[in-house]
Amino acid sequence: MGQVISIGKQDYVSLRENHYFYIDKTDFIRQWWKNADDITLITRPRRFGKTLNMSMLNCFFSRQYAERGDLFEGLSIWEEEKYRELQGTYPVIFISFADVKQNNYEDAVQKIKNIIVDVYRQHRYLEQQECFSESEKQNILSVTEEMNDVTAQDALKNLSKYLKLLYGKKVLIFLDEYDTPMQEAYIHGYWDEFIGFMRGLFNAAFKTNPYLERAVMTGITHVSKESVFSDLNNLAVITTTSEQYADCFGFTEEEVFSALDAFGMSEKKQIVKQWYDGFIFGQRRDIYNPWSITNYLKEKKLKPYWAATSSNALISKLIQTASADMKKQMERLLNGELITVSFDEQVVFSQLEQDESAIWSLLVASGYLKVEDVEYRGMTLEPWYHLDITNLETVSMFSNMFKGWFAPVASNYNEFIRALLEGNVKAMNLYMNDVALATFSSFDVGKYVSERTQPERFYHGFVLGLLIEIRDRYDVRSNRESGFGRYDVMLLPKSKRDNAIILEFKVREPDSEKTLEDTVESALDQIIEKKYDAELLGLGITQERIRHYGFAFEGKKVLIG
């Protein structure tokens, strides 16, 4: 095992030639070839070795590396003669859409055209081959940055044809990060027109391509078949809940512990497990994120390496504007509970804002939540997923996300928290109104928002912020039974030095409450009438250590008493 760690190295040849640290994943080659699927789509979270594995496939199969069996010597794939004979025998088209992150349709399509042109340049020798007619050579030369959309859509299929004619063997196509441009199209608002272009490209390359032997695509999400793979019946989809290739992406616990031993860090196994373990693929548990492990081996410091490599803007927006029920589920997850939800593992980007269940699919595919179990209910065997937050590193990701919601008024938000814990109602009112005014709308841009659901969405977003800000001092509980009803929020102190706090939120009822002061009194009366203190008293907290606050909402105005 190499002792030099090269962070971010995704080129298989470079890793092997320089003897950098590498964990043998070449059995993926054997598993994939043995399965014999025409087209394989594999989804895994970011930084899970997808690109390196695709580079490995290219080096193994491509004629370009026909004399490079040394790249695989000593690895598992080289143990069988039939695979040694297979190495370097296929024409391969290897492309990546990782850099297609443009903010408009025209630039995104142009970027893809540029990538296709680069692929053709790798095969520039085709222009000189006598086996091609003049018209075929002209077609090859027509693939330029200025080509029209139809030429671009047919380009990979046509390149497959030329390679098949030259070598007498159908091609392998390896497409890395196929879904990156589609995520960008959704985020920047050009999904509808862009998906039409991508559908044409994929159908030509994978559906109607008679020169294709097999293909592998990788990405983070399983974009719906209806969106991009219409009528593609020979597509094998491998998601995080699939059994196939479960140990081929990411590091197993055996591999991580062996690496820690090799680097003289055997005593760190349990803390590394706590921070970076937790990913589950199919039934295979104890999968670790390679990015975090390699960074930890090199720096020897516990940090959220993986969680810090993405802005998570899309996920943050979807949770922030989600319904109160969705935020309640997030509260449960942050409190260490499992939730059970049903969703389609296919991500239909055009429906993300209408179908909240798609958020769970996105969170699972991204690696932030793990599937502890799947049960199938009813005659239709509808899947219900038992979800949990993956590990401490992903907790830190959610923490930063929720803090970011209040970033525009961070100082006022922090001052409100301080006033809440100190019992300063005047200061609470001052700061909370500033916070509500600045952040209310950011929680309420979802569909079907009413004056009544607006405060509820804000309140649950506010609770998620509380869960992060004061979790060291308080156990934050939300919407649980106590006495004769369900309180809104209870702050259970971890130290006897702190007071317990109950918060009740109410929207003013104009018919029965003349002023916000009346609504505050109604909230406080409810705490007493419903005996919400019962849970705290049962835990041995005296009445003197329990504080009550009523929050009254009217539009963006808040009154606390």
Secondary structure, 3 states (H helix, E strand, C coil): CCCECCCCCCCHHHHHHCCECCCCCCHHHHHHHHHCCCEEEEECCCCCCHHHHHHHHHHHHEHHHCCCHHHCCCCHHHHCHHHHHHCCCECEEEEECCCCCCCCHHHHHHHHHHHHHHHHHHCHHHHHCCCCCHHHHHHHHCCCCCCCHHHHHHHHHHHHHHHHHHHCCCEEEEEECCCHHHHHHHHCCCHHHHHHHHHHHHHHHHHCCCCEEEEEEEECCEECHHHHCCCCCCEEEECCCCCCCCCCCCEEHHHHHHHHHHCCCHHHHHHHHHHHCCEEECCEEEEECHHHHHHHHHHCCCCCCCHHHCCCHHHHHHHHCCCHHHHHHHHHHHCCCCEEECCCCEECHHHCCCCCHHHHHHHHHCCCEEEEEEEEECCCCEEEEEEEECCHHHHHHHHHHHHHHCHHHHHHHHHHHHHHHHCCHHHHHHHHHHHHHHHCHHHCCCCCCCCCHHHHHHHHHHHHHHHHHCCCCEEEEECCEECCEECCEEEEECCCCCCEEEEEEEECCCCCCCCHHHHHHHHHHHHHHCCCCHHHHHCCCCHHHEEEEEEEEECCEEEEC
